[in-house]
Amino acid sequence: MYVVIMGCGRVGSALARALVRIGHDVAVIDRDPGAFLRLGKDFPGERVTGVGFDRDVLTRAGIERAGAFAAVSNGDNSNIISARVARETFGVERVVARIYDAKRAAVYERLGIPTIATVPWTTDRFLRTITGDETAATWRDPTGTASVTELVLHEDWYGRTVRDLEDAIPVRVAFLIRFGQALLPTSKTVLQADDTVYIAAVSEKVGEVVAVAATAPSSEDKS
């Protein structure tokens, strides 16, 4: 999927890198060229300098072929305007906007724009909304920083060890359910087809982790 992101702050840059990691093409818009430094030198996506609700800027970013648009700048009004332009002018199917003023959320929702408030797992929420992944965390700590989530693995992970999984994806395998019993694995535990795997991860990384785990591991992911 091709995704356009308006805003290259902490959330926007993290979201862009996460989407690239799981195989999507990304363009990032920001009025400050210096903001693109957050993406890193190896970021393969497009960097477009300009205002995210300007139609010409959106066109340069490839909005006409985008399957999703995320507005994550620091301004509520800019985010909503750009999200409406993406949906109503360019017909982007999946559009989501970041908000700071939670009281406006109901108004934005009536306009058909899903909104996400500023919470510790903002990046994860955006990633799930854009990719359509509705997997929910089983548990979050009171600060919202860490999560325990059931992980659905691609079949090619079976036969690999817990260490292989943890080396490839930024998670800790918390426990497994195997043959109806809970199991605290070691790094050498081999994953089996009937295992239910629960992982502990930083909340804002859960969406990325779930997406990566659902794809086949590379040959380098084996210890």
C-alpha positions in Angstrom: 0.0 0.0 0.0 1.1 3.6 -0.7 0.8 5.8 2.4 1.1 9.6 2.7 1.9 11.0 6.1 1.6 14.7 7.0 4.0 15.6 9.8 7.5 14.3 10.5 7.6 14.7 14.2 8.2 11.9 16.6 4.9 10.1 15.7 5.1 10.8 12.0 8.7 9.6 11.6 8.1 6.5 13.7 5.0 5.7 11.8 6.8 6.1 8.5 9.7 3.9 9.5 7.3 1.2 10.8 5.3 1.2 7.6 8.4 0.8 5.5 9.6 -2.0 7.7 6.5 -4.0 7.0 6.7 -3.5 3.3 4.6 -0.3 2.5 5.7 2.6 0.3 5.6 5.9 2.1 5.8 9.7 1.4 6.2 12.1 4.3 5.2 15.8 4.1 6.5 18.5 6.4 7.0 22.2 6.1 10.4 22.0 7.8 13.0 20.2 5.7 15.1 19.6 8.8 12.3 17.4 10.2 13.2 14.7 7.7 16.4 14.0 9.6 14.2 12.0 12.0 13.7 9.5 9.2 17.3 8.5 9.0 19.7 8.4 6.0 18.4 5.0 4.8 14.7 5.9 4.7 13.6 4.9 1.1 10.4 6.9 1.0 9.6 10.3 -0.5 10.3 13.5 1.4 8.0 16.4 0.4 8.5 19.9 1.8 5.3 21.9 2.1 2.0 22.4 3.8 0.0 19.1 4.1 -3.4 20.5 3.1 -2.1 22.2 0.0 -3.4 20.2 -3.0 -0.3 20.8 -5.1 1.9 19.5 -2.2 -0.4 16.5 -1.7 -0.2 15.8 -5.5 3.6 15.9 -5.4 3.5 13.4 -2.5 1.5 11.0 -4.6 -1.9 11.3 -2.9 -3.7 10.3 -6.1 -2.4 6.8 -5.7 -2.4 6.6 -2.0 -4.4 3.9 -0.1 -4.1 5.7 3.2 -3.3 9.1 4.6 -2.3 10.1 8.2 -2.3 13.6 9.5 0.0 13.8 12.5 1.2 17.4 12.6 1.1 19.5 15.8 -2.1 21.4 14.8 -5.6 20.0 15.1 -7.0 22.3 12.4 -4.2 21.5 9.9 -4.7 17.8 10.5 -8.5 17.9 10.0 -8.3 20.1 6.9 -5.7 17.9 5.3 -7.6 14.7 6.2 -10.8 16.1 4.7 -8.9 17.1 1.5 -7.4 13.7 1.2 -10.7 12.0 1.6 -13.1 14.3 -0.1 -10.9 15.7 -2.9 -8.7 12.7 -3.7 -10.9 9.9 -2.5 -8.3 8.2 -0.2 -10.0 5.2 1.4 -8.2 5.2 4.8 -7.7 8.5 6.5 -6.9 9.2 10.1 -6.0 12.4 12.0 -4.2 13.1 15.2 -6.0 15.4 17.7 -4.9 17.2 20.8 -8.4 18.6 21.8 -10.3 15.5 22.7 -13.6 17.5 22.9 -13.5 18.0 19.2 -13.3 14.2 18.5 -17.1 13.8 18.2 -17.3 16.5 15.6 -14.4 15.0 13.6 -16.0 11.6 13.7 -19.2 12.9 12.3 -17.2 14.2 9.4 -16.1 10.6 8.8 -12.5 11.2 9.9 -11.2 8.6 12.5 -9.3 10.5 15.1 -6.6 9.4 17.6 -5.8 11.4 20.7 -2.3 11.9 21.9 -1.6 8.8 24.1 1.6 6.8 24.7 0.8 4.2 22.0 -0.2 6.8 19.3 2.1 5.3 16.7 0.7 1.8 17.2 -2.9 3.1 17.0 -2.1 4.9 13.7 -0.4 1.8 12.2 -3.4 -0.4 13.1 -5.9 2.0 11.7 -4.0 2.5 8.4 -3.3 -1.2 7.8 -6.7 -2.4 9.0 -5.2 -4.6 11.8 -7.7 -4.7 14.6 -5.6 -6.9 16.9 -6.0 -5.5 20.5 -3.5 -5.7 23.3 -4.4 -8.2 26.0 -2.9 -6.1 28.7 -1.3 -2.6 29.1 0.5 -1.3 32.1 -1.1 1.7 33.8 1.1 4.2 32.0 0.3 2.7 28.6 4.0 2.1 27.9 4.1 -1.7 27.7 1.7 -4.3 26.3 1.2 -8.0 26.3 -0.4 -9.2 23.1 -1.2 -12.5 21.4 0.9 -12.9 18.3 -0.3 -14.6 15.2 2.8 -16.1 13.5 3.3 -16.8 9.8 3.6 -20.6 9.4 7.2 -20.4 8.4 8.1 -19.3 12.0 7.2 -22.7 13.2 10.4 -24.8 13.7 12.3 -21.6 14.6 13.3 -20.9 18.2 12.1 -18.2 20.5 15.6 -16.6 20.1 15.1 -16.4 16.3 11.8 -14.5 16.9 13.2 -12.1 19.5 16.2 -11.4 17.4 14.1 -10.5 14.3 11.4 -8.5 16.0 11.7 -6.1 19.0 9.8 -8.2 21.5 10.1 -10.6 24.4 8.1 -13.8 24.3 6.3 -13.7 27.6 4.7 -17.1 27.5 3.2 -19.8 25.3 0.0 -21.8 25.6 0.9 -25.4 24.4 -1.6 -28.3 24.6 -3.7 -26.2 26.9 -0.9 -25.5 29.4 1.1 -22.3 30.0 4.8 -22.5 29.2 7.5 -20.1 30.1 9.9 -20.6 27.2 13.7 -20.3 27.1 15.6 -18.8 24.1 16.0 -22.4 22.8 12.3 -23.3 22.9 11.2 -24.3 19.4 7.9 -22.7 18.2 5.2 -25.3 17.2 2.2 -25.0 15.0 -0.4 -25.3 17.8 1.3 -22.7 20.1 -0.5 -19.6 21.1 2.3 -17.0 21.5 2.0 -14.0 23.9 4.7 -11.3 23.6 5.6 -8.3 25.7 6.5 -5.1 23.7 6.6 -1.4 23.9 3.0 -0.3 23.2 3.8 2.0 20.2 5.6 -0.9 18.5 2.9 -3.5 18.8 1.3 -2.8 15.4 4.6 -3.1 13.7 5.4 -6.3 15.6 2.1 -7.9 14.7 2.6 -7.1 11.0 6.2 -8.4 10.9 5.3 -11.6 12.7 2.5 -12.3 10.1 5.1 -12.4 7.3 7.6 -15.2 6.5 11.0 -14.8 8.3 14.0 -14.2 6.1 16.9 -16.7 5.9 18.9 -14.3 8.2 16.3 -14.7 11.0 17.6 -18.1 12.0 20.1 -18.6 14.7 
